[in-house]
């Protein structure tokens, strides 16, 4: 039996998968199938991304408008990978 090696995802790939989950257009299972990753992993990356948004907002001590700006900018940048 041949062993298959696990795919190692880059940070950009993880962010792209997580953003798909955050958008909520597709279900976690649909995203997992699309990117060939386990649904639990998609959920973990999604939660990590959400925590990162919160930390970024706290670190720069900004209001909600800037928070949404950074969120949309991150979404825009990962679309063009």
GIWO-V662335 format. One record per backbone hydrogen bond with DSSP energy under -1.0 kcal/mol. NH is the residue of the N-H (numbers start at 1). CO is the residue of the C=O. If there is no record, write none. Layout:
# GIWO-V662335
nh/co
NH/CO
NH/CO
This chain:
# GIWO-V662335
nh/co
14/10
15/11
16/12
17/13
18/14
19/15
20/16
21/17
22/18
23/19
31/27
32/28
33/29
34/30
35/31
37/32
42/38
43/39
44/40
45/41
46/42
47/43
48/44
49/45
50/46
51/47
52/48
53/49
54/50
55/51
56/52
57/53
58/54
59/55
60/56
62/57
67/63
68/64
69/65
70/66
71/67
72/68
73/69
74/70
75/71
76/72
77/73
78/74
79/75
81/78
